[in-house]
Amino acid sequence: MERRDWVLLALRNSGTTGLSPVQLQKSLFLLGAKLPNEVGDDFYHFVPHNYGPFSREIYGDAGTLADDGLVAIEQAQLFP
C-alpha cells in the first residue's frame, strides 16, 4: 500500500461524519504504532505538537486525494 492509502483507510472507517484534522493525525499515529510492520518504513513520521502527534505529510497527502476527487475537505466555520 502507498502511504496515502492509509489516509483513505482511516477516512473510510470514520463513517459518514469524517474526521477532523486532529482525529486524522491521531488515527494514523495509532495505526502506525499498532501495525508498524504493515505500514512500513515509508509511513508518516510524527513529532510532538500542541494537540498530540503531528505529521505535516498527512495534510499534503490529504490535499492530493482531494485534488484527485477521492476525498472532500470541508473548512470549519467560525462564528462570532
PyMOL Python script that loads the backbone (N, CA, C, O; Angstrom):
from pymol import cmd

cmd.read_pdbstr("""\
ATOM      1  N   MET A   1       0.829  -1.183   0.000  1.00  0.00           N
ATOM      2  CA  MET A   1       0.000   0.000   0.000  1.00  0.00           C
ATOM      3  C   MET A   1       0.873   1.245   0.000  1.00  0.00           C
ATOM      4  O   MET A   1       1.939   1.271   0.614  1.00  0.00           O
ATOM      5  N   GLU A   2       0.416   2.255  -0.682  1.00  0.00           N
ATOM      6  CA  GLU A   2       1.098   3.545  -0.623  1.00  0.00           C
ATOM      7  C   GLU A   2       0.681   4.270   0.643  1.00  0.00           C
ATOM      8  O   GLU A   2      -0.359   3.978   1.232  1.00  0.00           O
ATOM      9  N   ARG A   3       1.501   5.209   1.047  1.00  0.00           N
ATOM     10  CA  ARG A   3       1.242   5.938   2.286  1.00  0.00           C
ATOM     11  C   ARG A   3      -0.130   6.609   2.274  1.00  0.00           C
ATOM     12  O   ARG A   3      -0.846   6.566   3.274  1.00  0.00           O
ATOM     13  N   ARG A   4      -0.500   7.224   1.163  1.00  0.00           N
ATOM     14  CA  ARG A   4      -1.783   7.936   1.121  1.00  0.00           C
ATOM     15  C   ARG A   4      -2.977   6.982   1.202  1.00  0.00           C
ATOM     16  O   ARG A   4      -4.082   7.397   1.552  1.00  0.00           O
ATOM     17  N   ASP A   5      -2.755   5.704   0.880  1.00  0.00           N
ATOM     18  CA  ASP A   5      -3.830   4.714   1.014  1.00  0.00           C
ATOM     19  C   ASP A   5      -4.246   4.548   2.472  1.00  0.00           C
ATOM     20  O   ASP A   5      -5.399   4.223   2.756  1.00  0.00           O
ATOM     21  N   TRP A   6      -3.317   4.768   3.393  1.00  0.00           N
ATOM     22  CA  TRP A   6      -3.648   4.678   4.809  1.00  0.00           C
ATOM     23  C   TRP A   6      -4.587   5.811   5.207  1.00  0.00           C
ATOM     24  O   TRP A   6      -5.445   5.632   6.071  1.00  0.00           O
ATOM     25  N   VAL A   7      -4.427   6.983   4.577  1.00  0.00           N
ATOM     26  CA  VAL A   7      -5.351   8.094   4.827  1.00  0.00           C
ATOM     27  C   VAL A   7      -6.749   7.682   4.381  1.00  0.00           C
ATOM     28  O   VAL A   7      -7.722   7.889   5.106  1.00  0.00           O
ATOM     29  N   LEU A   8      -6.850   7.100   3.190  1.00  0.00           N
ATOM     30  CA  LEU A   8      -8.152   6.639   2.698  1.00  0.00           C
ATOM     31  C   LEU A   8      -8.764   5.599   3.626  1.00  0.00           C
ATOM     32  O   LEU A   8      -9.966   5.624   3.890  1.00  0.00           O
ATOM     33  N   LEU A   9      -7.939   4.690   4.118  1.00  0.00           N
ATOM     34  CA  LEU A   9      -8.432   3.655   5.032  1.00  0.00           C
ATOM     35  C   LEU A   9      -8.981   4.277   6.315  1.00  0.00           C
ATOM     36  O   LEU A   9     -10.055   3.899   6.783  1.00  0.00           O
ATOM     37  N   ALA A  10      -8.246   5.225   6.875  1.00  0.00           N
ATOM     38  CA  ALA A  10      -8.700   5.882   8.106  1.00  0.00           C
ATOM     39  C   ALA A  10     -10.007   6.631   7.865  1.00  0.00           C
ATOM     40  O   ALA A  10     -10.916   6.576   8.693  1.00  0.00           O
ATOM     41  N   LEU A  11     -10.105   7.326   6.742  1.00  0.00           N
ATOM     42  CA  LEU A  11     -11.327   8.070   6.440  1.00  0.00           C
ATOM     43  C   LEU A  11     -12.498   7.136   6.153  1.00  0.00           C
ATOM     44  O   LEU A  11     -13.631   7.420   6.543  1.00  0.00           O
ATOM     45  N   ARG A  12     -12.232   6.042   5.484  1.00  0.00           N
ATOM     46  CA  ARG A  12     -13.289   5.072   5.163  1.00  0.00           C
ATOM     47  C   ARG A  12     -13.896   4.494   6.432  1.00  0.00           C
ATOM     48  O   ARG A  12     -15.095   4.223   6.487  1.00  0.00           O
ATOM     49  N   ASN A  13     -13.080   4.308   7.433  1.00  0.00           N
ATOM     50  CA  ASN A  13     -13.551   3.729   8.693  1.00  0.00           C
ATOM     51  C   ASN A  13     -14.126   4.764   9.659  1.00  0.00           C
ATOM     52  O   ASN A  13     -14.518   4.423  10.775  1.00  0.00           O
ATOM     53  N   SER A  14     -14.178   6.023   9.233  1.00  0.00           N
ATOM     54  CA  SER A  14     -14.724   7.071  10.100  1.00  0.00           C
ATOM     55  C   SER A  14     -16.232   7.204   9.957  1.00  0.00           C
ATOM     56  O   SER A  14     -16.857   7.958  10.702  1.00  0.00           O
ATOM     57  N   GLY A  15     -16.818   6.490   9.021  1.00  0.00           N
ATOM     58  CA  GLY A  15     -18.262   6.577   8.812  1.00  0.00           C
ATOM     59  C   GLY A  15     -18.627   7.796   7.995  1.00  0.00           C
ATOM     60  O   GLY A  15     -17.821   8.292   7.208  1.00  0.00           O
ATOM     61  N   THR A  16     -19.839   8.275   8.183  1.00  0.00           N
ATOM     62  CA  THR A  16     -20.322   9.396   7.378  1.00  0.00           C
ATOM     63  C   THR A  16     -19.912  10.750   7.934  1.00  0.00           C
ATOM     64  O   THR A  16     -20.087  11.770   7.267  1.00  0.00           O
ATOM     65  N   THR A  17     -19.371  10.774   9.140  1.00  0.00           N
ATOM     66  CA  THR A  17     -19.017  12.050   9.758  1.00  0.00           C
ATOM     67  C   THR A  17     -17.633  12.548   9.363  1.00  0.00           C
ATOM     68  O   THR A  17     -17.332  13.729   9.532  1.00  0.00           O
ATOM     69  N   GLY A  18     -16.796  11.672   8.843  1.00  0.00           N
ATOM     70  CA  GLY A  18     -15.438  12.076   8.502  1.00  0.00           C
ATOM     71  C   GLY A  18     -14.590  12.257   9.744  1.00  0.00           C
ATOM     72  O   GLY A  18     -14.974  11.837  10.836  1.00  0.00           O
ATOM     73  N   LEU A  19     -13.444  12.880   9.576  1.00  0.00           N
ATOM     74  CA  LEU A  19     -12.523  13.108  10.682  1.00  0.00           C
ATOM     75  C   LEU A  19     -12.055  14.556  10.669  1.00  0.00           C
ATOM     76  O   LEU A  19     -11.862  15.154   9.611  1.00  0.00           O
ATOM     77  N   SER A  20     -11.880  15.096  11.847  1.00  0.00           N
ATOM     78  CA  SER A  20     -11.249  16.417  11.951  1.00  0.00           C
ATOM     79  C   SER A  20      -9.755  16.223  11.677  1.00  0.00           C
ATOM     80  O   SER A  20      -9.267  15.093  11.714  1.00  0.00           O
ATOM     81  N   PRO A  21      -9.025  17.306  11.405  1.00  0.00           N
ATOM     82  CA  PRO A  21      -7.576  17.156  11.212  1.00  0.00           C
ATOM     83  C   PRO A  21      -6.876  16.482  12.390  1.00  0.00           C
ATOM     84  O   PRO A  21      -5.991  15.649  12.194  1.00  0.00           O
ATOM     85  N   VAL A  22      -7.266  16.837  13.596  1.00  0.00           N
ATOM     86  CA  VAL A  22      -6.645  16.233  14.786  1.00  0.00           C
ATOM     87  C   VAL A  22      -6.977  14.747  14.856  1.00  0.00           C
ATOM     88  O   VAL A  22      -6.108  13.931  15.163  1.00  0.00           O
ATOM     89  N   GLN A  23      -8.218  14.394  14.576  1.00  0.00           N
ATOM     90  CA  GLN A  23      -8.615  12.985  14.602  1.00  0.00           C
ATOM     91  C   GLN A  23      -7.867  12.185  13.537  1.00  0.00           C
ATOM     92  O   GLN A  23      -7.461  11.050  13.789  1.00  0.00           O
ATOM     93  N   LEU A  24      -7.682  12.761  12.359  1.00  0.00           N
ATOM     94  CA  LEU A  24      -6.942  12.076  11.298  1.00  0.00           C
ATOM     95  C   LEU A  24      -5.494  11.855  11.721  1.00  0.00           C
ATOM     96  O   LEU A  24      -4.958  10.763  11.537  1.00  0.00           O
ATOM     97  N   GLN A  25      -4.863  12.868  12.280  1.00  0.00           N
ATOM     98  CA  GLN A  25      -3.480  12.742  12.748  1.00  0.00           C
ATOM     99  C   GLN A  25      -3.367  11.638  13.799  1.00  0.00           C
ATOM    100  O   GLN A  25      -2.486  10.782  13.715  1.00  0.00           O
ATOM    101  N   LYS A  26      -4.255  11.663  14.778  1.00  0.00           N
ATOM    102  CA  LYS A  26      -4.182  10.677  15.858  1.00  0.00           C
ATOM    103  C   LYS A  26      -4.510   9.269  15.365  1.00  0.00           C
ATOM    104  O   LYS A  26      -3.913   8.295  15.823  1.00  0.00           O
ATOM    105  N   SER A  27      -5.450   9.161  14.442  1.00  0.00           N
ATOM    106  CA  SER A  27      -5.800   7.846  13.891  1.00  0.00           C
ATOM    107  C   SER A  27      -4.601   7.217  13.187  1.00  0.00           C
ATOM    108  O   SER A  27      -4.304   6.038  13.379  1.00  0.00           O
ATOM    109  N   LEU A  28      -3.921   8.012  12.375  1.00  0.00           N
ATOM    110  CA  LEU A  28      -2.771   7.478  11.648  1.00  0.00           C
ATOM    111  C   LEU A  28      -1.589   7.216  12.575  1.00  0.00           C
ATOM    112  O   LEU A  28      -0.832   6.271  12.358  1.00  0.00           O
ATOM    113  N   PHE A  29      -1.428   8.030  13.589  1.00  0.00           N
ATOM    114  CA  PHE A  29      -0.379   7.779  14.576  1.00  0.00           C
ATOM    115  C   PHE A  29      -0.604   6.430  15.261  1.00  0.00           C
ATOM    116  O   PHE A  29       0.318   5.624  15.385  1.00  0.00           O
ATOM    117  N   LEU A  30      -1.847   6.198  15.706  1.00  0.00           N
ATOM    118  CA  LEU A  30      -2.166   4.937  16.380  1.00  0.00           C
ATOM    119  C   LEU A  30      -2.036   3.749  15.433  1.00  0.00           C
ATOM    120  O   LEU A  30      -1.574   2.681  15.836  1.00  0.00           O
ATOM    121  N   LEU A  31      -2.434   3.927  14.198  1.00  0.00           N
ATOM    122  CA  LEU A  31      -2.301   2.867  13.201  1.00  0.00           C
ATOM    123  C   LEU A  31      -0.834   2.474  13.040  1.00  0.00           C
ATOM    124  O   LEU A  31      -0.497   1.291  13.028  1.00  0.00           O
ATOM    125  N   GLY A  32       0.023   3.470  12.918  1.00  0.00           N
ATOM    126  CA  GLY A  32       1.457   3.194  12.785  1.00  0.00           C
ATOM    127  C   GLY A  32       2.055   2.564  14.023  1.00  0.00           C
ATOM    128  O   GLY A  32       2.943   1.717  13.929  1.00  0.00           O
ATOM    129  N   ALA A  33       1.566   2.980  15.198  1.00  0.00           N
ATOM    130  CA  ALA A  33       2.079   2.427  16.452  1.00  0.00           C
ATOM    131  C   ALA A  33       1.641   0.980  16.644  1.00  0.00           C
ATOM    132  O   ALA A  33       2.408   0.159  17.148  1.00  0.00           O
ATOM    133  N   LYS A  34       0.420   0.668  16.248  1.00  0.00           N
ATOM    134  CA  LYS A  34      -0.122  -0.685  16.432  1.00  0.00           C
ATOM    135  C   LYS A  34       0.308  -1.661  15.335  1.00  0.00           C
ATOM    136  O   LYS A  34       0.409  -2.863  15.583  1.00  0.00           O
ATOM    137  N   LEU A  35       0.559  -1.158  14.131  1.00  0.00           N
ATOM    138  CA  LEU A  35       0.883  -2.026  12.984  1.00  0.00           C
ATOM    139  C   LEU A  35       2.152  -1.580  12.259  1.00  0.00           C
ATOM    140  O   LEU A  35       2.116  -1.342  11.052  1.00  0.00           O
ATOM    141  N   PRO A  36       3.269  -1.464  12.973  1.00  0.00           N
ATOM    142  CA  PRO A  36       4.478  -0.942  12.326  1.00  0.00           C
ATOM    143  C   PRO A  36       4.968  -1.777  11.144  1.00  0.00           C
ATOM    144  O   PRO A  36       5.469  -1.220  10.167  1.00  0.00           O
ATOM    145  N   ASN A  37       4.836  -3.075  11.217  1.00  0.00           N
ATOM    146  CA  ASN A  37       5.295  -3.926  10.115  1.00  0.00           C
ATOM    147  C   ASN A  37       4.416  -3.781   8.883  1.00  0.00           C
ATOM    148  O   ASN A  37       4.903  -3.864   7.755  1.00  0.00           O
ATOM    149  N   GLU A  38       3.120  -3.564   9.095  1.00  0.00           N
ATOM    150  CA  GLU A  38       2.195  -3.441   7.977  1.00  0.00           C
ATOM    151  C   GLU A  38       2.332  -2.101   7.259  1.00  0.00           C
ATOM    152  O   GLU A  38       2.247  -2.049   6.032  1.00  0.00           O
ATOM    153  N   VAL A  39       2.544  -1.014   8.010  1.00  0.00           N
ATOM    154  CA  VAL A  39       2.624   0.304   7.369  1.00  0.00           C
ATOM    155  C   VAL A  39       3.974   0.541   6.697  1.00  0.00           C
ATOM    156  O   VAL A  39       4.054   1.303   5.733  1.00  0.00           O
ATOM    157  N   GLY A  40       5.013  -0.083   7.178  1.00  0.00           N
ATOM    158  CA  GLY A  40       6.331   0.016   6.556  1.00  0.00           C
ATOM    159  C   GLY A  40       7.122   1.247   6.951  1.00  0.00           C
ATOM    160  O   GLY A  40       6.654   2.096   7.710  1.00  0.00           O
ATOM    161  N   ASP A  41       8.331   1.324   6.420  1.00  0.00           N
ATOM    162  CA  ASP A  41       9.265   2.395   6.770  1.00  0.00           C
ATOM    163  C   ASP A  41       8.901   3.740   6.151  1.00  0.00           C
ATOM    164  O   ASP A  41       9.326   4.783   6.645  1.00  0.00           O
ATOM    165  N   ASP A  42       8.115   3.725   5.070  1.00  0.00           N
ATOM    166  CA  ASP A  42       7.753   4.968   4.381  1.00  0.00           C
ATOM    167  C   ASP A  42       6.522   5.625   5.006  1.00  0.00           C
ATOM    168  O   ASP A  42       5.990   6.587   4.451  1.00  0.00           O
ATOM    169  N   PHE A  43       6.064   5.120   6.149  1.00  0.00           N
ATOM    170  CA  PHE A  43       4.882   5.677   6.798  1.00  0.00           C
ATOM    171  C   PHE A  43       5.204   7.051   7.367  1.00  0.00           C
ATOM    172  O   PHE A  43       6.362   7.468   7.383  1.00  0.00           O
ATOM    173  N   TYR A  44       4.202   7.737   7.823  1.00  0.00           N
ATOM    174  CA  TYR A  44       4.365   9.090   8.355  1.00  0.00           C
ATOM    175  C   TYR A  44       5.267   9.094   9.586  1.00  0.00           C
ATOM    176  O   TYR A  44       5.256   8.166  10.395  1.00  0.00           O
ATOM    177  N   HIS A  45       6.041  10.159   9.699  1.00  0.00           N
ATOM    178  CA  HIS A  45       6.910  10.352  10.862  1.00  0.00           C
ATOM    179  C   HIS A  45       6.328  11.506  11.676  1.00  0.00           C
ATOM    180  O   HIS A  45       6.148  12.611  11.164  1.00  0.00           O
ATOM    181  N   PHE A  46       6.039  11.239  12.932  1.00  0.00           N
ATOM    182  CA  PHE A  46       5.326  12.181  13.776  1.00  0.00           C
ATOM    183  C   PHE A  46       6.259  12.878  14.753  1.00  0.00           C
ATOM    184  O   PHE A  46       7.261  12.319  15.199  1.00  0.00           O
ATOM    185  N   VAL A  47       5.899  14.120  15.071  1.00  0.00           N
ATOM    186  CA  VAL A  47       6.597  14.894  16.094  1.00  0.00           C
ATOM    187  C   VAL A  47       5.556  15.347  17.113  1.00  0.00           C
ATOM    188  O   VAL A  47       4.385  15.509  16.769  1.00  0.00           O
ATOM    189  N   PRO A  48       5.969  15.550  18.357  1.00  0.00           N
ATOM    190  CA  PRO A  48       5.034  16.064  19.359  1.00  0.00           C
ATOM    191  C   PRO A  48       4.553  17.464  18.964  1.00  0.00           C
ATOM    192  O   PRO A  48       5.328  18.278  18.461  1.00  0.00           O
ATOM    193  N   HIS A  49       3.280  17.728  19.198  1.00  0.00           N
ATOM    194  CA  HIS A  49       2.713  19.027  18.863  1.00  0.00           C
ATOM    195  C   HIS A  49       1.656  19.383  19.909  1.00  0.00           C
ATOM    196  O   HIS A  49       1.395  18.598  20.820  1.00  0.00           O
ATOM    197  N   ASN A  50       1.052  20.556  19.781  1.00  0.00           N
ATOM    198  CA  ASN A  50       0.089  21.047  20.773  1.00  0.00           C
ATOM    199  C   ASN A  50      -1.067  20.084  21.036  1.00  0.00           C
ATOM    200  O   ASN A  50      -1.466  19.899  22.185  1.00  0.00           O
ATOM    201  N   TYR A  51      -1.605  19.473  19.988  1.00  0.00           N
ATOM    202  CA  TYR A  51      -2.776  18.604  20.133  1.00  0.00           C
ATOM    203  C   TYR A  51      -2.434  17.124  20.023  1.00  0.00           C
ATOM    204  O   TYR A  51      -3.327  16.293  19.858  1.00  0.00           O
ATOM    205  N   GLY A  52      -1.173  16.794  20.109  1.00  0.00           N
ATOM    206  CA  GLY A  52      -0.746  15.406  20.026  1.00  0.00           C
ATOM    207  C   GLY A  52       0.212  15.202  18.869  1.00  0.00           C
ATOM    208  O   GLY A  52       0.766  16.170  18.349  1.00  0.00           O
ATOM    209  N   PRO A  53       0.418  13.956  18.457  1.00  0.00           N
ATOM    210  CA  PRO A  53       1.368  13.652  17.383  1.00  0.00           C
ATOM    211  C   PRO A  53       0.960  14.338  16.085  1.00  0.00           C
ATOM    212  O   PRO A  53      -0.224  14.423  15.759  1.00  0.00           O
ATOM    213  N   PHE A  54       1.965  14.828  15.343  1.00  0.00           N
ATOM    214  CA  PHE A  54       1.688  15.596  14.132  1.00  0.00           C
ATOM    215  C   PHE A  54       2.660  15.207  13.019  1.00  0.00           C
ATOM    216  O   PHE A  54       3.857  15.038  13.252  1.00  0.00           O
ATOM    217  N   SER A  55       2.129  15.069  11.817  1.00  0.00           N
ATOM    218  CA  SER A  55       2.937  14.858  10.617  1.00  0.00           C
ATOM    219  C   SER A  55       2.386  15.758   9.513  1.00  0.00           C
ATOM    220  O   SER A  55       1.255  15.568   9.066  1.00  0.00           O
ATOM    221  N   ARG A  56       3.163  16.717   9.079  1.00  0.00           N
ATOM    222  CA  ARG A  56       2.757  17.647   8.030  1.00  0.00           C
ATOM    223  C   ARG A  56       2.446  16.903   6.724  1.00  0.00           C
ATOM    224  O   ARG A  56       1.623  17.357   5.929  1.00  0.00           O
ATOM    225  N   GLU A  57       3.103  15.766   6.509  1.00  0.00           N
ATOM    226  CA  GLU A  57       2.917  14.993   5.274  1.00  0.00           C
ATOM    227  C   GLU A  57       1.472  14.525   5.100  1.00  0.00           C
ATOM    228  O   GLU A  57       1.007  14.363   3.972  1.00  0.00           O
ATOM    229  N   ILE A  58       0.767  14.311   6.193  1.00  0.00           N
ATOM    230  CA  ILE A  58      -0.625  13.861   6.117  1.00  0.00           C
ATOM    231  C   ILE A  58      -1.471  14.898   5.397  1.00  0.00           C
ATOM    232  O   ILE A  58      -2.308  14.548   4.565  1.00  0.00           O
ATOM    233  N   TYR A  59      -1.258  16.178   5.711  1.00  0.00           N
ATOM    234  CA  TYR A  59      -2.033  17.230   5.054  1.00  0.00           C
ATOM    235  C   TYR A  59      -1.737  17.286   3.569  1.00  0.00           C
ATOM    236  O   TYR A  59      -2.639  17.515   2.764  1.00  0.00           O
ATOM    237  N   GLY A  60      -0.493  17.082   3.201  1.00  0.00           N
ATOM    238  CA  GLY A  60      -0.137  17.059   1.781  1.00  0.00           C
ATOM    239  C   GLY A  60      -0.817  15.916   1.049  1.00  0.00           C
ATOM    240  O   GLY A  60      -1.351  16.096  -0.046  1.00  0.00           O
ATOM    241  N   ASP A  61      -0.792  14.742   1.659  1.00  0.00           N
ATOM    242  CA  ASP A  61      -1.434  13.586   1.033  1.00  0.00           C
ATOM    243  C   ASP A  61      -2.950  13.753   0.977  1.00  0.00           C
ATOM    244  O   ASP A  61      -3.575  13.378  -0.015  1.00  0.00           O
ATOM    245  N   ALA A  62      -3.548  14.311   2.030  1.00  0.00           N
ATOM    246  CA  ALA A  62      -4.997  14.547   2.024  1.00  0.00           C
ATOM    247  C   ALA A  62      -5.355  15.562   0.946  1.00  0.00           C
ATOM    248  O   ALA A  62      -6.385  15.422   0.287  1.00  0.00           O
ATOM    249  N   GLY A  63      -4.529  16.573   0.759  1.00  0.00           N
ATOM    250  CA  GLY A  63      -4.763  17.553  -0.295  1.00  0.00           C
ATOM    251  C   GLY A  63      -4.690  16.939  -1.678  1.00  0.00           C
ATOM    252  O   GLY A  63      -5.487  17.277  -2.554  1.00  0.00           O
ATOM    253  N   THR A  64      -3.743  16.044  -1.881  1.00  0.00           N
ATOM    254  CA  THR A  64      -3.622  15.345  -3.166  1.00  0.00           C
ATOM    255  C   THR A  64      -4.842  14.466  -3.408  1.00  0.00           C
ATOM    256  O   THR A  64      -5.362  14.420  -4.523  1.00  0.00           O
ATOM    257  N   LEU A  65      -5.301  13.773  -2.380  1.00  0.00           N
ATOM    258  CA  LEU A  65      -6.502  12.943  -2.504  1.00  0.00           C
ATOM    259  C   LEU A  65      -7.720  13.801  -2.851  1.00  0.00           C
ATOM    260  O   LEU A  65      -8.570  13.383  -3.637  1.00  0.00           O
ATOM    261  N   ALA A  66      -7.802  14.986  -2.272  1.00  0.00           N
ATOM    262  CA  ALA A  66      -8.906  15.900  -2.583  1.00  0.00           C
ATOM    263  C   ALA A  66      -8.802  16.389  -4.031  1.00  0.00           C
ATOM    264  O   ALA A  66      -9.806  16.460  -4.740  1.00  0.00           O
ATOM    265  N   ASP A  67      -7.580  16.726  -4.465  1.00  0.00           N
ATOM    266  CA  ASP A  67      -7.373  17.155  -5.853  1.00  0.00           C
ATOM    267  C   ASP A  67      -7.766  16.064  -6.836  1.00  0.00           C
ATOM    268  O   ASP A  67      -8.246  16.349  -7.933  1.00  0.00           O
ATOM    269  N   ASP A  68      -7.558  14.809  -6.435  1.00  0.00           N
ATOM    270  CA  ASP A  68      -7.910  13.668  -7.289  1.00  0.00           C
ATOM    271  C   ASP A  68      -9.393  13.301  -7.190  1.00  0.00           C
ATOM    272  O   ASP A  68      -9.853  12.381  -7.866  1.00  0.00           O
ATOM    273  N   GLY A  69     -10.137  14.020  -6.350  1.00  0.00           N
ATOM    274  CA  GLY A  69     -11.562  13.771  -6.201  1.00  0.00           C
ATOM    275  C   GLY A  69     -11.913  12.557  -5.351  1.00  0.00           C
ATOM    276  O   GLY A  69     -13.040  12.065  -5.408  1.00  0.00           O
ATOM    277  N   LEU A  70     -10.952  12.069  -4.559  1.00  0.00           N
ATOM    278  CA  LEU A  70     -11.195  10.873  -3.747  1.00  0.00           C
ATOM    279  C   LEU A  70     -11.714  11.188  -2.352  1.00  0.00           C
ATOM    280  O   LEU A  70     -12.340  10.338  -1.720  1.00  0.00           O
ATOM    281  N   VAL A  71     -11.462  12.396  -1.864  1.00  0.00           N
ATOM    282  CA  VAL A  71     -11.974  12.832  -0.564  1.00  0.00           C
ATOM    283  C   VAL A  71     -12.419  14.284  -0.686  1.00  0.00           C
ATOM    284  O   VAL A  71     -12.038  14.989  -1.621  1.00  0.00           O
ATOM    285  N   ALA A  72     -13.215  14.709   0.256  1.00  0.00           N
ATOM    286  CA  ALA A  72     -13.636  16.108   0.325  1.00  0.00           C
ATOM    287  C   ALA A  72     -13.089  16.710   1.612  1.00  0.00           C
ATOM    288  O   ALA A  72     -13.162  16.094   2.675  1.00  0.00           O
ATOM    289  N   ILE A  73     -12.552  17.895   1.510  1.00  0.00           N
ATOM    290  CA  ILE A  73     -12.057  18.605   2.681  1.00  0.00           C
ATOM    291  C   ILE A  73     -12.980  19.794   2.903  1.00  0.00           C
ATOM    292  O   ILE A  73     -13.097  20.676   2.052  1.00  0.00           O
ATOM    293  N   GLU A  74     -13.624  19.802   4.047  1.00  0.00           N
ATOM    294  CA  GLU A  74     -14.530  20.888   4.397  1.00  0.00           C
ATOM    295  C   GLU A  74     -13.859  21.768   5.432  1.00  0.00           C
ATOM    296  O   GLU A  74     -13.303  21.276   6.413  1.00  0.00           O
ATOM    297  N   GLN A  75     -13.912  23.056   5.211  1.00  0.00           N
ATOM    298  CA  GLN A  75     -13.304  24.004   6.151  1.00  0.00           C
ATOM    299  C   GLN A  75     -14.277  24.267   7.297  1.00  0.00           C
ATOM    300  O   GLN A  75     -15.484  24.393   7.092  1.00  0.00           O
ATOM    301  N   ALA A  76     -13.732  24.345   8.484  1.00  0.00           N
ATOM    302  CA  ALA A  76     -14.562  24.649   9.651  1.00  0.00           C
ATOM    303  C   ALA A  76     -15.056  26.087   9.567  1.00  0.00           C
ATOM    304  O   ALA A  76     -14.338  26.970   9.097  1.00  0.00           O
ATOM    305  N   GLN A  77     -16.247  26.314  10.012  1.00  0.00           N
ATOM    306  CA  GLN A  77     -16.794  27.666  10.040  1.00  0.00           C
ATOM    307  C   GLN A  77     -16.569  28.278  11.417  1.00  0.00           C
ATOM    308  O   GLN A  77     -16.731  27.616  12.442  1.00  0.00           O
ATOM    309  N   LEU A  78     -16.204  29.516  11.420  1.00  0.00           N
ATOM    310  CA  LEU A  78     -16.015  30.238  12.674  1.00  0.00           C
ATOM    311  C   LEU A  78     -17.194  31.174  12.869  1.00  0.00           C
ATOM    312  O   LEU A  78     -17.614  31.860  11.936  1.00  0.00           O
ATOM    313  N   PHE A  79     -17.716  31.201  14.061  1.00  0.00           N
ATOM    314  CA  PHE A  79     -18.841  32.078  14.368  1.00  0.00           C
ATOM    315  C   PHE A  79     -18.393  33.132  15.364  1.00  0.00           C
ATOM    316  O   PHE A  79     -17.597  32.853  16.260  1.00  0.00           O
ATOM    317  N   PRO A  80     -18.908  34.347  15.202  1.00  0.00           N
ATOM    318  CA  PRO A  80     -18.503  35.404  16.152  1.00  0.00           C
ATOM    319  C   PRO A  80     -19.018  35.135  17.549  1.00  0.00           C
ATOM    320  O   PRO A  80     -18.768  35.922  18.461  1.00  0.00           O
TER     321      PRO A  80
END
""", "prot")
cmd.dss("prot")
cmd.show_as("cartoon", "prot")
cmd.util.cbc("prot")
cmd.orient("prot")
